[in-house]
């Protein structure tokens, strides 16, 4: 006790000593409210937003276990057969759902396997550029596709890949090869989908790696140069280990989201000729639910997806922590 | 001996530098060429387009496609409506994000952890498409233009970016203001917001791009074509034209004009963003970096 007193008197705050946070003296509720009511008032609108738009729709999840009818309220609707799991069973007997499930997983995994390394490699390349202006120009250009909507990217893809008049096919035909059906053939569509995804996001995703690289101490590079390390040795032994934790966290986050499905990208890019490869869970729910009004079935599908997603995410987080990395949750 | 090996070493480095420059130029071209092709097509004459002669430089230069687009009241209306929506949404979202982020940086605020958890959960668990749809129906928001504004007016991710930035502002600044008797609201207006201009610019860009590029909410909740945002209109146009092409391959009227028109519409609806984002580069890089730093 006396020692602490001494420290305070001398004004010394030793680094190894945990700074003691002054515990707020017990104050009556009225004083606390008088002091902080403004902050709660500021929070009122955002909290109302979350209650209304994020939490209240969760009530409708019950529909997954009930037989939906337009004229009844959710409480009045009769429970579905098989202890309420009728629609989950129906979903797994539905061919379109199984395609959508498979495609969601396959497309997400391909995105990771093919697309994940691209921004890392790009960041490594950018880091080697000496001319500041050139580096900045390349960055600006590479960020551009991120700002295009998927509808626009689809429009661009049509201009590039249409069999008769697309730029890429014109070049292919000029060289004497037959035109490639990039968007009309299932297997090609998958490649185009993955390629466009990389095109849209690699520049943007490189930002985070560049930031991590800029945090590496320059002394390490200097020391390596003195030891005669070449470019690749420095990349391999300094830069990559320096951004390892960023890579691991982002990879795990991506793996945790393997059943997640964004709507804009697949919906904009798909067409009727490739549905077997292009339908994913989000577009399946849209078509079966909002278009064909099978609310119970699609709510069940949505719930299945949400729950699996949360489980994957928690697992990924646990895995990340166990590897000694920063968690994501 | 020593000298020559050093020379070889520096030569290798130089060659390596140029190889990397070359690869980067290639990457930049891959990003740019599709846009250049699009621009060339939108400015080309129909004859050249039919003969498939337009690559990267417009042939038979003219602005016909653009005048056609600009004469069509449908596009102008959608453009104006989307611009208006984007403006409203951006302001509302910035206000909401600030309201949400600011109180949560006060360690003494009771219930802060609970509120943080309450908000973060919504990032990872979503009720789903159909429950959201039914909610909109219940609230009378289907076919209501408000549905394009209100439900998306707060993004947790963006709020976290702002909160991280607020955390970075020295506490001593606000404490001295508090001692001078300033209320929390005054501190927000007079200290936090002025200091946060760069991150607010980033968030404005994120929100504006999200609204300008978004079409799925309108697709699901909006049947009234008058309120279609530009992207949904574009989606319908591209798809109708595309369907025709799939069915009849080559046999429709003036395919050249259709093609330059399509290209012009795509250019028309993406130009605003392409003009803005390069100027905000410094800011959004900071924003992305802040977003990665969770508490």
Contacts between the chains, C-beta under 8 A, distances in Angstrom:
chain1	res1	chain2	res2	distance
A	24	B	108	6.4
A	32	B	110	7.2
A	36	B	106	7.7
A	36	B	108	7.5
A	36	B	109	6.2
A	36	B	110	7.6
A	36	B	184	7.9
A	38	B	183	6.0
A	38	B	184	4.6
A	38	B	185	5.5
A	39	B	102	7.7
A	39	B	103	3.8
A	39	B	106	6.2
A	39	B	109	5.7
A	39	B	184	5.6
A	40	B	103	7.2
A	42	B	99	4.9
A	42	B	102	6.2
A	42	B	103	5.1
A	42	B	184	7.7
A	42	B	185	7.3
A	42	B	188	7.7
A	43	B	99	6.9
A	43	B	100	6.8
A	43	B	103	4.9
A	43	B	104	7.7
A	43	B	115	6.9
A	45	B	96	6.7
A	45	B	99	5.6
A	46	B	96	5.8
A	46	B	99	5.3
A	46	B	100	3.6
A	46	B	119	7.9
A	46	B	154	6.1
A	46	B	159	7.9
A	47	B	115	7.1
A	47	B	118	7.7
A	49	B	96	6.7
A	49	B	153	6.9
A	49	B	154	5.4
A	50	B	118	6.7
A	50	B	119	6.1
A	50	B	122	6.0
A	50	B	154	7.8
A	52	B	139	7.9
A	53	B	135	7.4
A	53	B	150	7.6
A	53	B	151	5.3
A	54	B	122	4.1
A	54	B	126	7.7
A	54	B	127	7.3
A	55	B	122	7.5
A	55	B	127	8.0
A	56	B	135	6.3
A	57	B	127	3.8
A	57	B	128	7.7
A	57	B	131	4.0
A	57	B	132	5.1
A	57	B	134	7.1
A	57	B	135	4.2
A	58	B	127	4.6
A	58	B	131	6.7
A	59	B	131	7.5
A	60	B	127	6.7
A	60	B	130	7.0
A	60	B	131	3.5
A	60	B	134	4.7
A	60	B	135	6.7
A	61	B	127	6.1
A	61	B	128	6.9
A	61	B	131	5.7
A	63	B	130	7.1
A	63	B	131	7.3
A	63	B	134	7.5
A	122	B	27	6.8
A	125	B	20	5.6
A	125	B	23	6.1
A	125	B	24	6.0
A	125	B	27	7.8
A	126	B	24	7.2
A	128	B	16	7.7
A	128	B	17	7.2
A	128	B	20	4.9
A	129	B	20	6.6
A	129	B	21	6.9
A	129	B	24	6.5
A	130	B	17	6.5
A	134	B	21	7.1
A	134	B	24	7.6
A	136	B	281	7.9
A	137	B	28	7.4
A	138	B	24	4.8
A	138	B	25	7.8
A	138	B	27	7.0
A	138	B	28	5.1
A	139	B	281	7.3
A	140	B	278	5.1
A	140	B	281	6.0
A	141	B	28	4.5
A	141	B	31	5.1
A	141	B	32	5.8
A	142	B	27	6.5
A	142	B	28	6.7
A	142	B	31	5.6
A	143	B	277	7.0
A	143	B	281	7.0
A	144	B	31	5.9
A	144	B	32	7.7
A	144	B	35	7.6
A	144	B	274	6.8
A	144	B	277	7.4
A	145	B	31	5.9
A	147	B	209	5.7
A	147	B	213	7.8
A	147	B	273	4.9
A	147	B	274	6.9
A	147	B	277	5.1
A	148	B	213	7.4
A	148	B	270	5.9
A	148	B	273	7.7
A	149	B	212	7.3
A	149	B	213	3.3
A	149	B	214	7.5
A	149	B	215	7.0
A	149	B	231	5.1
A	149	B	270	7.6
A	150	B	213	7.6
A	151	B	213	7.8
A	151	B	215	5.9
A	151	B	231	4.7
A	151	B	232	7.7
A	151	B	234	5.1
A	151	B	235	4.6
A	151	B	238	7.0
A	152	B	213	7.7
A	152	B	231	7.5
A	152	B	234	7.1
A	152	B	266	5.6
A	152	B	269	6.6
A	152	B	270	5.0
A	154	B	235	7.6
A	154	B	238	6.3
A	155	B	38	7.9
A	155	B	234	6.7
A	155	B	238	5.3
A	155	B	262	6.7
A	155	B	263	8.0
A	155	B	265	7.7
A	155	B	266	4.0
A	156	B	34	4.9
A	156	B	35	7.4
A	156	B	38	6.0
A	156	B	266	6.7
A	158	B	238	6.5
A	158	B	242	6.4
A	158	B	262	7.2
A	159	B	34	7.3
A	159	B	37	6.2
A	159	B	38	5.5
A	159	B	41	6.3
A	159	B	259	7.8
A	159	B	262	7.4
A	159	B	263	6.1
A	159	B	266	7.7
A	160	B	34	5.7
A	160	B	37	6.8
A	162	B	245	7.3
A	164	B	52	6.9
A	164	B	249	7.6
A	164	B	250	6.9
A	165	B	49	7.2
A	165	B	52	5.4
A	165	B	255	7.8
A	165	B	259	6.3
A	167	B	33	7.8
A	167	B	34	7.6
A	167	B	37	4.7
A	167	B	55	6.4
A	170	B	52	5.4
A	170	B	55	7.0
A	171	B	55	7.8
A	184	B	246	7.3
A	199	B	30	7.1
A	199	B	31	7.2
A	203	B	31	7.1
A	204	B	288	7.7
A	207	B	285	5.5
A	207	B	288	4.7
A	207	B	289	7.2
A	208	B	288	6.1
A	208	B	289	6.9
A	208	B	292	5.5
A	210	B	285	7.9
A	211	B	285	7.3
A	211	B	288	7.5
A	211	B	289	4.4
A	211	B	292	7.5
A	230	B	9	7.9
A	230	B	12	7.5
A	230	B	13	8.0
A	231	B	13	6.8
A	231	B	16	5.5
A	246	B	292	7.7
A	263	B	216	4.8
A	264	B	213	7.9
A	264	B	214	7.5
A	264	B	215	7.0
A	264	B	216	5.6
A	267	B	216	7.0
A	267	B	219	7.8
A	268	B	215	7.9
A	268	B	235	6.6
A	271	B	239	7.9
A	271	B	242	7.0
A	271	B	246	7.5
A	273	B	246	7.1
A	282	B	129	7.1
A	285	B	128	7.4
A	285	B	129	4.8
A	285	B	130	6.8
A	286	B	129	6.5
A	286	B	219	7.8
A	286	B	220	6.9
A	289	B	129	6.3
A	289	B	130	4.8
A	289	B	133	7.2
A	290	B	129	7.2
A	290	B	130	7.4
A	290	B	133	5.9
A	290	B	220	5.6
A	295	B	130	5.4
A	295	B	134	7.4
A	298	B	129	7.0
A	298	B	130	5.1
A	299	B	128	6.2
A	299	B	130	4.5
A	299	B	131	6.4
A	302	B	127	7.9
A	302	B	128	3.0
A	302	B	129	5.7
A	302	B	130	6.0
A	302	B	131	7.4
A	303	B	128	6.2
A	305	B	128	7.6
A	306	B	125	5.8
A	306	B	126	6.1
A	306	B	127	7.9
A	306	B	128	6.1
A	309	B	124	7.6
A	310	B	124	5.8
A	310	B	125	5.6
A	313	B	124	5.9
A	328	B	294	7.5
A	329	B	124	7.7
